[in-house]
Amino acid sequence: MNEVLWTAGFSFIIGTQDKMKLLKPRLFLTGSFILALSGSVFSANQHIEITVYRANIRDAATTSASLVVTARRGDIFELLGESQSWYQVRLFSGEVRHIHQSLAKEIIYKLEVPESTSLRRQIFQSLDEAAKRAIHEADVRYPPDTQLRMNLQHQAELRDKYQLQVMHQLNSQTPIYRKLSIEGFRNGW
């Protein structure tokens, strides 16, 4: 009897892992959409602007922390809070990231979404492709069935990197991400 239960339990776990492998990209994108919708809970809509040519954004509030992405002068991010001499921001992956206060300043920012529907659709689709690229590259480097924690961490870092690159290429600012996500999912872009 115990052997039957063990075999059934093992089969369930293996089957669940297979299903999770298929669902993970959808869950990741759905989770990102939920985060985009709930972003107002995390921020009082305060913003910072990068004031130097290049600014390192890190995964912790120390210069020895991993570099996630490099921002450019003029990039604007929603401010979540401050810790010692670091600003806390949330990028595309939903992870809290850190920018040293000497590299940015607090500003008042009015959300400016492009008027052109085709440009908004292009930005949304490019961000979606960047997220899919991050998932694929993380899966190749850290197979999710054996290194799930590393896979998810790497996936988040790549997503922040690739999606910020999209925003740079399309001359857009990160605060529009939430609004574009809602519109894109609503319209099936």
LOKEMAR-388241 format. One line per field, with one value per atom (N, C-alpha, C): residue number from 1; x, y, z. Coordinates in Angstrom, 1 decimal. Each point is the difference from the previous one (the first is absolute). Example, Ala and Ser with C-alpha at 12.3 -4.5 7.8 and 13.67 -1.06 7.14 Angstrom:
resi = 1, 1, 1, 2, 2, 2
x = 13.2, -0.9, 0.9, -0.4, 0.9, -0.8
y = -5.7, 1.2, 1.2, 1.1, 1.1, 1.1
z = 7.8, 0.0, 0.0, -0.7, 0.0, 0.8
// end
This chain:
resi = 1, 1, 1, 2, 2, 2, 3, 3, 3, 4, 4, 4, 5, 5, 5, 6, 6, 6, 7, 7, 7, 8, 8, 8, 9, 9, 9, 10, 10, 10, 11, 11, 11, 12, 12, 12, 13, 13, 13, 14, 14, 14, 15, 15, 15, 16, 16, 16, 17, 17, 17, 18, 18, 18, 19, 19, 19, 20, 20, 20, 21, 21, 21, 22, 22, 22, 23, 23, 23, 24, 24, 24, 25, 25, 25, 26, 26, 26, 27, 27, 27, 28, 28, 28, 29, 29, 29, 30, 30, 30, 31, 31, 31, 32, 32, 32, 33, 33, 33, 34, 34, 34, 35, 35, 35, 36, 36, 36, 37, 37, 37, 38, 38, 38, 39, 39, 39, 40, 40, 40, 41, 41, 41, 42, 42, 42, 43, 43, 43, 44, 44, 44, 45, 45, 45, 46, 46, 46, 47, 47, 47, 48, 48, 48, 49, 49, 49, 50, 50, 50, 51, 51, 51, 52, 52, 52, 53, 53, 53, 54, 54, 54, 55, 55, 55, 56, 56, 56, 57, 57, 57, 58, 58, 58, 59, 59, 59, 60, 60, 60, 61, 61, 61, 62, 62, 62, 63, 63, 63, 64, 64, 64, 65, 65, 65, 66, 66, 66, 67, 67, 67, 68, 68, 68, 69, 69, 69, 70, 70, 70, 71, 71, 71, 72, 72, 72, 73, 73, 73, 74, 74, 74, 75, 75, 75, 76, 76, 76, 77, 77, 77, 78, 78, 78, 79, 79, 79, 80, 80, 80, 81, 81, 81, 82, 82, 82, 83, 83, 83, 84, 84, 84, 85, 85, 85, 86, 86, 86, 87, 87, 87, 88, 88, 88, 89, 89, 89, 90, 90, 90, 91, 91, 91, 92, 92, 92, 93, 93, 93, 94, 94, 94, 95, 95, 95, 96, 96, 96, 97, 97, 97, 98, 98, 98, 99, 99, 99, 100, 100, 100, 101, 101, 101, 102, 102, 102, 103, 103, 103, 104, 104, 104, 105, 105, 105, 106, 106, 106, 107, 107, 107, 108, 108, 108, 109, 109, 109, 110, 110, 110, 111, 111, 111, 112, 112, 112, 113, 113, 113, 114, 114, 114, 115, 115, 115, 116, 116, 116, 117, 117, 117, 118, 118, 118, 119, 119, 119, 120, 120, 120, 121, 121, 121, 122, 122, 122, 123, 123, 123, 124, 124, 124, 125, 125, 125, 126, 126, 126, 127, 127, 127, 128, 128, 128, 129, 129, 129, 130, 130, 130, 131, 131, 131, 132, 132, 132, 133, 133, 133, 134, 134, 134, 135, 135, 135, 136, 136, 136, 137, 137, 137, 138, 138, 138, 139, 139, 139, 140, 140, 140, 141, 141, 141, 142, 142, 142, 143, 143, 143, 144, 144, 144, 145, 145, 145, 146, 146, 146, 147, 147, 147, 148, 148, 148, 149, 149, 149, 150, 150, 150, 151, 151, 151, 152, 152, 152, 153, 153, 153, 154, 154, 154, 155, 155, 155, 156, 156, 156, 157, 157, 157, 158, 158, 158, 159, 159, 159, 160, 160, 160, 161, 161, 161, 162, 162, 162, 163, 163, 163, 164, 164, 164, 165, 165, 165, 166, 166, 166, 167, 167, 167, 168, 168, 168, 169, 169, 169, 170, 170, 170, 171, 171, 171, 172, 172, 172, 173, 173, 173, 174, 174, 174, 175, 175, 175, 176, 176, 176, 177, 177, 177, 178, 178, 178, 179, 179, 179, 180, 180, 180, 181, 181, 181, 182, 182, 182, 183, 183, 183, 184, 184, 184, 185, 185, 185, 186, 186, 186, 187, 187, 187, 188, 188, 188, 189, 189, 189
x = 0.8, -0.8, 0.9, 1.0, 0.9, 0.7, 0.4, 0.6, -0.9, -1.3, -0.9, -0.2, -0.1, -0.2, 1.3, 1.2, 1.2, 0.1, -0.4, 0.1, -1.0, -1.2, -1.0, 0.4, 0.6, 0.5, 1.1, 0.9, 1.1, -0.5, -0.9, -0.6, -0.7, -0.7, -0.6, 1.0, 1.1, 1.0, 0.7, 0.3, 0.6, -1.0, -1.3, -1.0, -0.2, 0.1, -0.2, 1.2, 1.2, 1.2, -0.1, -0.5, -0.2, -1.0, -1.1, -1.0, 0.5, 0.8, 0.5, 1.0, 0.7, 1.0, -0.8, -1.2, -0.8, -0.7, -0.3, -0.8, 0.9, 1.3, 0.8, 0.1, 0.2, 0.0, -1.3, -1.1, -1.3, -0.2, 0.4, -0.1, 0.9, 1.2, 0.9, -0.6, -0.5, -0.6, -1.3, -0.8, -1.2, 0.3, 1.1, 0.4, 0.5, 0.7, 0.5, -1.2, -1.1, -1.1, -0.7, -0.1, -0.7, 0.9, 1.3, 0.9, -0.3, -0.1, -0.2, -1.3, -1.0, -1.3, 0.0, 0.8, 0.0, 1.2, 0.6, 1.2, -0.3, -1.3, -0.3, 0.0, -0.1, 0.1, 1.4, 1.0, 1.4, 0.6, -0.6, 0.6, -1.0, 0.5, -0.8, 0.2, 0.4, 0.2, 1.0, 1.0, 1.2, 1.0, 0.8, 1.0, 1.4, 0.9, 1.4, 0.4, 1.0, 0.6, 1.5, 0.5, 1.5, 0.7, 1.0, 0.6, 1.4, 0.5, 1.4, -0.1, 1.1, 0.1, -0.5, 0.5, -0.3, -0.2, -1.0, -0.2, -0.3, 0.7, -0.2, -1.2, -0.8, -1.2, 0.4, -0.1, 0.5, -1.1, 0.2, -1.0, 0.0, 0.9, 0.0, 0.7, -0.2, 0.4, 1.5, 0.9, 1.4, 0.7, 1.2, 0.7, 0.6, 0.0, 0.5, -1.1, -1.3, -1.1, 0.1, -0.7, 0.0, -0.6, 0.7, -0.5, -1.1, -1.2, -1.1, -0.1, 0.1, -0.1, 0.6, 0.3, 0.6, -1.0, -0.4, -0.9, 0.7, -0.7, 0.6, -0.5, 0.8, -0.5, -1.4, -0.8, -1.4, -1.0, 0.5, -1.0, -0.7, -1.3, -0.9, -0.5, -0.1, -0.5, -0.9, -1.0, -0.8, 0.8, -0.2, 0.8, -0.9, 0.6, -0.7, 0.3, 1.3, 0.4, 1.5, 0.5, 1.5, 0.5, 1.2, 0.7, 1.5, 0.3, 1.3, 0.3, 0.9, 0.3, -0.4, -1.1, -0.4, -1.5, -0.4, -1.4, -0.4, -1.2, -0.6, -1.0, 0.1, -0.9, -0.4, -1.1, -0.4, 0.0, 0.7, 0.1, -1.0, 0.2, -1.0, -0.3, 1.1, -0.1, -0.9, -0.2, -0.7, 1.0, 1.2, 1.0, 0.4, 0.3, 0.5, 1.4, 0.4, 1.3, 0.5, 1.3, 0.6, 0.9, -0.1, 0.8, 0.5, 1.3, 0.6, -0.5, -0.3, -0.6, 0.9, 1.3, 0.8, -0.1, -0.8, -0.1, -1.4, -0.8, -1.4, -0.5, -1.2, -0.6, -1.6, -0.6, -1.5, -0.6, -1.0, -0.7, -1.5, -0.7, -1.4, -0.1, -0.8, 0.0, -1.5, -0.4, -1.3, 0.1, -0.8, 0.0, -0.4, 0.9, -0.2, 0.1, -1.2, -0.1, -0.1, 0.7, -0.1, -1.5, -0.3, -1.3, -0.4, 1.0, -0.1, -0.3, -1.2, -0.3, 1.0, 0.5, 0.9, 1.3, 0.5, 1.2, -0.2, -1.1, -0.3, 0.0, -0.6, 0.0, 1.4, 0.8, 1.3, 0.8, -0.1, 0.7, -0.4, -1.3, -0.5, 0.5, -0.1, 0.5, 1.5, 0.7, 1.5, 0.3, -0.7, 0.2, -0.3, -1.1, -0.4, 1.1, 0.5, 1.1, 1.2, 0.4, 1.1, -0.2, -1.2, -0.3, 0.1, -0.5, 0.2, 1.4, 0.8, 1.4, 0.7, -0.3, 0.5, -0.3, -1.2, -0.5, 0.8, 0.1, 0.8, 1.4, 0.7, 1.4, 0.3, -0.9, 0.1, -0.2, -0.9, -0.3, 1.2, 0.7, 1.2, 1.1, 0.2, 1.2, -0.3, -1.2, -0.4, -1.3, 0.1, -1.2, -0.9, -1.3, -0.9, -0.3, 0.1, -0.3, 1.1, 1.2, 1.1, 0.6, -0.3, 0.6, -1.0, -1.2, -1.1, 0.3, 0.6, 0.3, 0.9, 1.1, 0.9, -0.6, -0.9, -0.7, -0.9, -0.7, -0.9, 0.7, 1.1, 0.9, 0.6, 0.5, 0.7, -1.1, -1.2, -1.0, -0.5, -0.1, -0.3, 1.0, 1.3, 1.1, 0.0, -0.2, 0.0, -1.2, -1.1, -1.2, 0.2, 0.5, 0.2, 1.0, 1.0, 1.0, -0.6, -0.6, -0.5, -1.2, -0.9, -1.1, 0.4, 1.0, 0.5, 0.7, 0.6, 0.6, -1.1, -1.1, -1.2, -0.4, -0.1, -0.5, 1.0, 1.3, 1.0, -0.2, -0.1, -0.1, -1.3, -1.0, -1.3, -0.3, 1.1, -0.1, -1.2, -0.1, -1.1, 0.6, -0.9, 0.4, -0.7, 0.7, -0.5, -1.4, -0.3, -1.3, -1.2, 0.1, -1.1, -0.3, 0.9, -0.1, -1.3, -0.4, -1.3, -1.2, 0.0, -1.2, 0.0, 1.2, 0.1, -0.4, 0.4, -0.3, -1.5, -0.7, -1.4, -0.7, 0.4, -0.6, 0.3, 1.2, 0.4, -0.7, -0.1, -0.8, -1.4, -0.6, -1.4, -0.3, 0.9, -0.2, 0.5, 0.7, 0.5, 1.1, 0.9, 1.1, 1.0
y = -1.2, 1.2, 1.3, 0.0, 1.2, 0.2, -1.2, 0.1, 0.6, -0.3, 0.5, 1.5, 0.4, 1.4, 0.8, -0.5, 0.6, 0.2, -1.1, 0.1, 1.0, 0.0, 1.0, 1.4, 0.2, 1.3, 0.5, -0.9, 0.3, 0.4, -0.8, 0.3, 1.3, 0.4, 1.3, 1.1, -0.2, 1.1, 0.1, -1.1, 0.1, 0.6, -0.4, 0.6, 1.5, 0.4, 1.4, 0.8, -0.6, 0.7, 0.2, -1.0, 0.2, 1.1, 0.0, 1.0, 1.4, 0.1, 1.3, 0.5, -0.9, 0.4, 0.6, -0.5, 0.6, 1.3, 0.0, 1.2, 1.2, -0.3, 1.0, 1.3, 0.0, 1.3, 0.7, -0.7, 0.6, 0.6, -0.8, 0.5, 1.2, 0.0, 1.2, 1.2, -0.1, 1.2, 0.4, -1.0, 0.4, 0.7, -0.5, 0.6, 1.4, 0.2, 1.4, 0.9, -0.5, 0.8, 0.4, -1.0, 0.3, 1.0, -0.1, 1.0, 1.4, 0.0, 1.3, 0.6, -0.8, 0.5, 0.5, -0.7, 0.4, 0.9, 0.6, 0.8, 1.2, 0.5, 1.2, -0.3, -1.3, -0.4, 0.2, -0.2, 0.1, 1.4, 0.9, 1.3, 1.1, 1.1, 1.2, 0.9, -0.6, 0.7, 1.1, -0.2, 0.8, -0.6, 0.9, -0.5, 0.6, -0.7, 0.5, 0.0, 0.9, 0.1, -0.2, -0.8, -0.2, 1.3, 0.5, 1.3, -0.2, -1.2, -0.2, -0.8, 0.0, -0.7, -1.4, -0.8, -1.4, -0.2, -0.8, -0.3, -1.5, -0.6, -1.4, -0.2, -1.0, -0.4, -1.4, -0.1, -1.2, -0.8, -1.2, -0.8, 0.1, 0.8, 0.3, 1.4, 0.5, 1.4, 0.0, -0.4, 0.0, -0.1, 0.7, -0.1, -1.4, -0.8, -1.4, -0.9, 0.5, -0.9, -0.1, -1.0, -0.3, 1.2, 0.3, 1.0, -0.7, 0.6, -0.5, 0.6, 1.3, 0.8, 1.3, 0.7, 1.3, 1.0, 1.0, 1.0, 1.1, 0.8, 1.2, 1.3, 1.1, 1.3, 0.3, 0.4, 0.3, -1.1, -1.2, -1.1, 0.3, -0.3, 0.3, -1.3, -0.1, -1.2, 0.4, -0.9, 0.2, -0.2, 0.8, -0.1, -0.7, -1.1, -0.8, 0.5, 0.4, 0.4, 0.3, 0.3, 0.2, -0.8, -0.4, -0.8, 0.5, 0.7, 0.6, 1.0, -0.3, 0.9, -0.6, -0.8, -0.7, 0.2, 0.2, 0.0, -1.4, -0.3, -1.3, 0.2, -0.8, 0.1, -1.5, -0.1, -1.3, 0.1, -1.0, 0.0, -1.0, -0.4, -0.8, -1.4, -0.6, -1.3, 0.0, 1.1, 0.1, 0.0, -0.3, 0.0, 1.4, 0.2, 1.3, 0.2, 1.1, 0.2, 1.3, 0.3, 1.1, 0.8, 1.4, 1.0, 0.9, 0.2, 0.9, 1.4, 0.7, 1.3, 1.1, -0.2, 0.9, 0.0, -1.0, -0.2, 0.5, 0.4, 0.4, 1.1, 0.5, 1.0, -0.2, 0.3, -0.1, 1.1, -0.4, 1.0, -0.2, 1.0, -0.2, -0.4, -1.1, -0.5, -0.2, 0.5, -0.2, -1.2, -1.0, -1.2, 0.5, -0.4, 0.4, -1.2, -0.6, -1.1, 0.5, -0.7, 0.5, 0.0, 1.0, 0.2, -1.1, -0.4, -0.9, -1.4, -0.6, -1.4, -0.9, 0.2, -1.0, 0.1, 1.1, 0.1, -0.7, 0.2, -0.7, -1.5, -0.4, -1.5, -0.5, 0.8, -0.4, -0.1, 0.9, 0.0, -1.2, -0.3, -1.1, -1.3, -0.2, -1.2, -0.2, 1.1, -0.1, -0.4, 0.6, -0.4, -1.5, -0.5, -1.4, -0.9, 0.4, -0.8, 0.0, 1.1, 0.1, -1.0, 0.0, -0.9, -1.5, -0.3, -1.4, -0.3, 0.9, -0.2, -0.3, 0.8, -0.2, -1.4, -0.5, -1.3, -1.1, 0.2, -1.1, 0.0, 1.1, 0.0, -0.5, 0.3, -0.5, -1.5, -0.5, -1.4, -0.8, 0.6, -0.6, 0.0, 1.1, 0.0, -0.7, 0.1, -0.7, -0.8, -1.2, -0.8, 0.1, 0.3, 0.2, -1.3, -1.1, -1.3, -0.3, 0.5, -0.3, 1.2, 1.2, 1.3, 1.1, -0.3, 1.0, 1.3, 0.0, 1.3, 0.8, -0.5, 0.7, 0.4, -0.8, 0.3, 1.2, 0.1, 1.1, 1.3, -0.1, 1.2, 0.5, -0.9, 0.4, 0.6, -0.6, 0.4, 1.4, 0.4, 1.3, 1.0, -0.3, 0.9, 0.2, -1.0, 0.1, 0.8, -0.2, 0.7, 1.5, 0.4, 1.4, 0.6, -0.7, 0.4, 0.2, -1.0, 0.0, 1.0, 0.1, 0.9, 1.4, 0.3, 1.4, 0.3, -0.9, 0.2, 0.4, -0.7, 0.3, 1.4, 0.4, 1.4, 1.0, -0.3, 0.9, 0.1, -1.2, 0.0, 0.7, 0.0, 0.6, 1.3, 0.6, 1.3, 0.2, -1.0, 0.0, -0.1, 0.3, 0.0, -1.2, -0.5, -1.2, 0.2, 1.2, 0.1, -0.3, 0.1, -0.4, -1.5, -0.8, -1.4, -0.5, 0.4, -0.5, 0.3, 1.3, 0.4, -0.8, -0.2, -0.7, -1.5, -0.5, -1.4, -0.2, 0.8, -0.1, 0.1, 1.0, 0.3, -1.2, -0.5, -1.1, -1.3, -0.3, -1.2, 0.1, 1.2, 0.2, -0.1, 0.5, 0.0, -1.3, -0.8, -1.3, 0.2, 1.0, 0.3, -1.1
z = 0.0, 0.0, 0.0, 0.9, 0.0, -1.3, -0.7, -1.3, -1.0, 0.0, -0.9, 0.2, 1.3, 0.3, -0.4, 0.2, -0.3, -1.5, -0.8, -1.5, -0.5, 0.6, -0.5, 0.4, 1.1, 0.4, -0.9, -0.3, -0.9, -1.4, -0.5, -1.3, 0.0, 1.1, 0.1, -0.1, 0.7, 0.1, -1.4, -0.7, -1.3, -1.0, 0.1, -0.9, 0.3, 1.2, 0.4, -0.5, 0.1, -0.6, -1.5, -0.7, -1.4, -0.3, 0.7, -0.2, 0.3, 1.1, 0.4, -1.1, -0.6, -1.0, -1.2, -0.3, -1.1, 0.5, 1.2, 0.5, 0.4, 0.3, 0.6, -0.8, -1.3, -0.8, 0.2, -0.1, 0.2, 1.4, 1.0, 1.4, 0.2, -0.6, 0.2, -0.7, -1.2, -0.6, 0.7, 0.4, 0.8, 1.3, 0.7, 1.2, -0.2, -1.1, -0.4, -0.2, -0.7, -0.3, 1.3, 1.0, 1.3, 0.7, -0.1, 0.7, -0.7, -1.3, -0.7, 0.5, 0.2, 0.4, 1.4, 0.9, 1.4, 0.3, -0.9, 0.2, 0.9, -0.1, 0.9, 1.4, 0.4, 1.4, 0.5, -0.9, 0.4, 0.0, -0.6, -0.2, 0.1, 0.6, 0.1, -1.3, -1.1, -1.2, 0.1, 0.8, 0.0, -1.0, -0.6, -1.0, 0.2, -0.6, 0.0, -1.4, -0.3, -1.3, 0.1, -0.9, 0.0, -0.5, 0.8, -0.3, -0.6, 0.0, -0.5, -1.4, -0.7, -1.3, 0.1, 0.9, 0.2, 1.5, 0.4, 1.4, 0.2, 0.8, 0.3, 0.9, -0.4, 0.8, 0.5, 1.3, 0.7, 0.7, 0.3, 0.7, 1.5, 0.6, 1.4, 0.2, 1.1, 0.3, 0.5, -0.9, 0.2, -1.3, -0.1, -1.3, -0.3, 1.0, -0.2, -0.5, -0.1, -0.4, -1.6, -0.5, -1.4, -0.8, -1.1, -0.9, -0.8, 0.0, -0.8, -1.3, -0.1, -1.2, 0.1, -1.1, 0.1, -0.6, 0.7, -0.4, -0.7, -0.7, -0.7, 0.6, -0.2, 0.4, -0.6, 0.9, -0.5, 0.2, 0.3, 0.3, 1.3, 0.0, 1.1, 0.5, 1.4, 0.6, 1.2, 0.2, 1.2, 1.2, 1.0, 1.3, 1.0, 0.5, 1.1, 1.4, 0.1, 1.3, 0.0, 1.2, 0.2, 1.1, -0.1, 1.0, 0.1, 1.1, 0.2, -1.2, -0.8, -1.2, -1.3, 0.0, -1.2, -0.2, -1.3, -0.4, -0.3, 0.3, -0.3, -1.1, -1.1, -1.2, -0.3, -0.7, -0.5, -1.5, -0.6, -1.5, -0.5, -1.2, -0.8, 0.7, 0.6, 0.6, 1.2, 0.6, 1.3, 1.2, -0.3, 1.1, 0.4, 1.3, 0.5, -0.4, -0.6, -0.4, 0.7, -0.1, 0.8, -0.9, 0.2, -0.7, 1.0, 0.0, 1.0, -0.2, 1.1, -0.1, -0.7, 0.0, -0.7, -1.5, -0.5, -1.5, -0.5, 0.9, -0.4, 0.9, -0.4, 0.8, 0.0, 1.0, 0.1, -0.9, -0.7, -0.9, 0.0, -0.5, -0.3, -1.4, -0.3, -1.4, -0.3, -1.2, -0.5, -1.0, 0.2, -0.9, -1.4, -0.9, -1.4, -0.9, -0.3, -0.9, -1.4, -0.9, -1.4, -0.5, -0.8, -0.5, -1.1, -0.7, -1.1, 0.5, -0.4, 0.4, -0.6, -1.2, -0.6, 0.8, 0.5, 0.7, 1.4, 0.6, 1.3, -0.2, -1.1, -0.3, -0.2, -0.7, -0.3, 1.3, 0.9, 1.2, 0.8, 0.1, 0.8, -0.6, -1.3, -0.7, 0.2, -0.1, 0.2, 1.4, 1.0, 1.4, 0.2, -0.6, 0.1, -0.6, -1.2, -0.6, 0.9, 0.6, 0.9, 1.2, 0.6, 1.1, -0.4, -1.2, -0.5, -0.2, -0.5, -0.2, 1.3, 1.0, 1.3, 0.6, -0.2, 0.5, -0.7, -1.4, -0.8, 0.5, 0.1, 0.3, 1.4, 1.0, 1.3, 0.0, -0.8, 0.0, -0.6, -0.9, -0.6, 1.0, 0.7, 0.9, 1.3, 0.5, 1.3, -0.3, -0.4, -0.2, 1.2, -0.2, 1.1, 0.8, -0.7, 0.7, 1.0, -0.1, 0.9, 0.7, -0.5, 0.6, 0.0, 0.6, -0.2, 0.7, 1.2, 0.7, -0.9, -0.5, -0.8, -1.3, -0.6, -1.2, 0.2, 1.1, 0.2, 0.3, 0.7, 0.3, -1.3, -0.8, -1.3, -0.9, -0.1, -0.8, 0.3, 1.3, 0.5, -0.4, 0.2, -0.4, -1.5, -0.8, -1.5, -0.4, 0.6, -0.4, 0.3, 1.1, 0.3, -1.0, -0.3, -1.0, -1.4, -0.5, -1.4, -0.1, 1.0, -0.2, 0.2, 0.8, 0.0, -1.3, -0.7, -1.3, -1.0, 0.1, -0.9, 0.3, 1.2, 0.3, -0.5, 0.0, -0.6, -1.5, -0.6, -1.5, -0.5, 0.8, -0.4, 0.6, 0.6, 0.7, 0.9, 0.9, 1.0, 1.4, 1.0, 1.4, 0.7, 1.0, 0.7, 0.7, 0.4, 0.7, -0.9, -1.3, -0.9, -0.1, 0.6, -0.1, 0.5, 1.2, 0.6, -0.9, -0.5, -0.8, -1.3, -0.7, -1.2, 0.2, 1.1, 0.3, 0.1, 0.7, 0.1, -1.3, -0.8, -1.3, -0.9, 0.0, -0.9, 0.3, 1.3, 0.3, -0.3, 0.3, -0.3, -1.5, -0.8, -1.4, -0.7, 0.7, -0.6, -0.9, 0.2, -0.8, 0.2
// end
